[in-house]
């Protein structure tokens, strides 16, 4: 059951085009990930708190694995966006540092940014937070292999692609 509606908080100094679209990857669908915005090599996502995602029933706090999956999925979306949807991606390396526990029964947001892109690798940083991006629950950094297989990346879906093309 949702605690509150997903409304992505502002990111000071960062231009984000709003969008609302469910994830298309199996993991993203499983945890209920929603793409909420995009910008220059950046993706923003949200996750509605749900009892099925809780790690400790007594506290109501989201499981740490859900937070890690959210960071990985968001960064993967940012990698696809940064390559103009030309490459499928696979996680090479992912490091997540937990800064503080998630708050009970609160929605979670994430932003991931590709800070370097080579012919074969995308380098990212990400943060998961509740309402204040300056107080992250967890931060992540890592790399994605570009062209992981011959599939056409569809994790963002055609409505996202159409909206992204309009934003160019």
C-alpha positions as CSV (number, residue, x, y, z in Angstrom):
1,X,0.0,0.0,0.0
2,X,1.4,3.4,-1.0
3,X,2.1,5.8,1.8
4,X,2.0,8.8,-0.5
5,X,2.0,9.8,-4.2
6,X,5.4,9.8,-5.9
7,X,6.4,13.4,-6.5
8,X,10.1,13.8,-7.4
9,X,11.7,16.5,-5.3
10,X,13.6,19.4,-7.0
11,X,17.3,19.0,-7.7
12,X,18.8,22.5,-7.2
13,X,20.8,23.6,-10.2
14,X,19.9,20.6,-12.3
15,X,17.4,20.9,-15.3
16,X,15.1,17.8,-15.3
17,X,12.4,17.1,-17.8
18,X,9.5,15.4,-16.0
19,X,8.1,12.1,-17.2
20,X,6.2,9.3,-15.6
21,X,6.7,5.8,-16.8
22,X,7.0,2.4,-15.2
23,X,10.3,0.6,-15.6
24,X,10.3,-2.1,-18.3
25,X,13.1,-4.3,-16.9
26,X,12.0,-7.4,-14.9
27,X,13.8,-6.1,-11.7
28,X,12.4,-2.6,-12.1
29,X,8.9,-4.0,-12.6
30,X,9.3,-6.3,-9.6
31,X,10.2,-3.5,-7.2
32,X,7.8,-1.0,-8.8
33,X,10.4,1.5,-10.1
34,X,9.0,4.5,-12.0
35,X,11.0,6.8,-14.3
36,X,10.2,10.3,-13.2
37,X,12.6,12.6,-15.1
38,X,15.6,12.9,-17.3
39,X,18.3,15.4,-18.1
40,X,21.8,15.6,-19.5
41,X,23.0,12.0,-19.0
42,X,20.8,11.8,-15.9
43,X,17.7,9.7,-15.0
44,X,15.5,10.2,-11.9
45,X,13.3,7.5,-10.5
46,X,10.9,6.9,-7.7
47,X,9.7,3.9,-5.7
48,X,6.5,3.8,-3.7
49,X,6.9,2.3,-0.3
50,X,5.3,-1.2,-0.2
51,X,5.1,-3.7,2.6
52,X,6.5,-6.4,0.2
53,X,9.8,-4.4,-0.1
54,X,10.4,-4.1,3.7
55,X,13.5,-5.7,5.2
56,X,12.4,-5.5,8.8
57,X,8.6,-6.0,9.5
58,X,9.0,-4.3,12.9
59,X,10.4,-1.1,11.6
60,X,8.8,-0.9,8.1
61,X,12.2,0.1,6.6
62,X,12.9,-0.8,2.9
63,X,15.3,-3.7,2.5
64,X,18.8,-2.6,1.6
65,X,18.7,-4.9,-1.4
66,X,15.8,-2.9,-2.8
67,X,17.8,0.3,-2.4
68,X,20.8,-1.3,-4.2
69,X,18.5,-2.6,-7.0
70,X,17.0,0.9,-7.4
71,X,20.5,2.5,-7.7
72,X,21.5,-0.2,-10.3
73,X,18.3,0.1,-12.3
74,X,18.4,3.9,-12.3
75,X,22.1,4.0,-13.4
76,X,21.4,1.4,-16.1
77,X,18.6,3.7,-17.4
78,X,21.0,6.7,-17.3
79,X,23.6,4.6,-19.3
80,X,21.0,3.8,-22.0
81,X,19.9,7.4,-22.2
82,X,23.5,8.7,-22.4
83,X,24.2,6.5,-25.4
84,X,21.0,7.6,-27.2
85,X,19.4,4.1,-26.7
86,X,22.0,2.5,-29.0
87,X,23.4,-0.1,-26.5
88,X,22.2,-2.7,-24.1
89,X,24.1,-2.4,-20.8
90,X,25.3,-4.8,-18.1
91,X,26.6,-3.9,-14.7
92,X,30.4,-4.3,-14.5
93,X,30.9,-2.9,-11.1
94,X,28.6,-1.4,-8.4
95,X,29.5,0.0,-5.1
96,X,26.8,1.2,-2.7
97,X,27.6,3.1,0.5
98,X,24.8,3.3,3.0
99,X,24.8,6.7,4.7
100,X,21.8,6.3,7.0
101,X,18.8,3.9,7.3
102,X,15.8,4.5,5.2
103,X,12.8,6.0,7.1
104,X,9.9,3.7,7.7
105,X,7.0,3.8,5.3
106,X,8.5,6.5,3.1
107,X,8.8,6.6,-0.7
108,X,12.3,6.5,-2.1
109,X,13.8,8.5,-5.0
110,X,17.0,8.1,-6.9
111,X,19.1,10.1,-9.4
112,X,21.9,8.7,-11.5
113,X,24.3,10.6,-13.6
114,X,26.8,9.4,-16.2
115,X,29.9,11.4,-15.6
116,X,32.1,9.7,-18.2
117,X,31.3,7.7,-21.3
118,X,33.8,5.8,-23.4
119,X,33.2,3.5,-26.4
120,X,32.6,0.5,-24.2
121,X,32.0,1.7,-20.6
122,X,29.7,4.2,-18.9
123,X,30.8,5.5,-15.5
124,X,28.1,6.7,-13.1
125,X,27.3,8.1,-9.7
126,X,23.9,7.9,-8.0
127,X,22.1,8.8,-4.8
128,X,18.9,7.3,-3.2
129,X,17.0,9.6,-0.8
130,X,13.6,10.4,0.6
131,X,12.7,14.1,0.0
132,X,16.1,15.8,0.3
133,X,18.8,14.9,-2.2
134,X,21.3,16.5,0.1
135,X,20.6,13.8,2.7
136,X,21.1,10.5,0.8
137,X,20.2,7.2,2.3
138,X,22.8,5.6,0.0
139,X,25.2,6.7,-2.7
140,X,26.4,4.5,-5.5
141,X,29.2,4.5,-8.1
142,X,30.1,2.0,-10.8
143,X,30.4,1.1,-14.4
144,X,28.3,-0.4,-17.1
145,X,29.5,-2.3,-20.2
146,X,28.0,-0.9,-23.3
147,X,26.8,-3.3,-26.0
148,X,26.4,-6.2,-23.5
149,X,24.5,-8.1,-26.1
150,X,22.8,-7.6,-29.5
151,X,19.4,-6.6,-28.1
152,X,17.9,-3.2,-28.6
153,X,17.5,-1.6,-25.2
154,X,13.9,-1.2,-24.3
155,X,14.1,-0.7,-20.6
156,X,12.8,2.9,-21.0
157,X,10.1,2.1,-23.5
158,X,8.8,3.9,-26.6
159,X,6.9,6.7,-24.7
160,X,10.1,7.7,-23.0
161,X,12.0,7.6,-26.3
162,X,9.4,9.9,-27.9
163,X,9.5,12.3,-25.0
164,X,13.3,12.3,-25.0
165,X,13.4,13.0,-28.7
166,X,11.2,16.0,-28.2
167,X,13.6,17.3,-25.5
168,X,16.6,17.2,-27.8
